[in-house]
């Protein structure tokens, strides 16, 4: 093969590579645009469900084909400030300050996990948790974490902090098929989300890491102690 033929072959390969790379970039851009479009729409429209809610419903219907989720959307103003404070204290103390990522919290979680030799602490902010719940599956890999970070940044850019917290409080899981502050308040205390007092709010916030377990073990000593810790810290919480 002559050098001219080799040159033409290399040029063709390079052109094909550039076309493939360009096509991949366009697909990736459209894929991210799909997330951004949903988030933009949800700035003033309420999501009807989330990826996590759909997965939970599918799981419940494996045992009961007629299973339904217990959720009722309420506005930010109709959710007790006590619950907002309790959830911020329990899940993301710097929620009103950060840009979606609590880098200090992530560092502390990594150090704690390293000391224990296993994953015992997260570091995810409320914005990160919402990104995951809205769109992503429960599997853990680098691609999913990268996508979570991108969606988190979109949420922070397109939404007010109060809107992020409003959506989070309406889609968080508080028991088997129990989603959102209104359903949780009525399920556990027989009141609406607006009527939760400090003690009730602290207990609901303490349940968030393991809602299915604590629904079955409501008299857990750890749950009681953790609830008291949250309640003591609630006055320091900064609401958006």
Protein Blocks (a to p, Z undefined) as FASTA:
>chain_A
ZZklmmmmmmmmmmmmmmmmmmmmmmmmmmmmmmmmmmmmmmmpccfbdfklmmmmmmmm
mmmmkbccddddddfklgcfklmmmmmmmmommlmmmgoiafklmmmmmmmmmmnopafb
ghiafklmmmmmmmmcfbdcfklmmmmmmmmmmmmmmpcfklmmmmmmmmcccbehiacj
klmmmmmnopafklpcfklmmmmmmmmmmmmlmmmmmmbfklmmmmmmmmmmmmmpccZZ
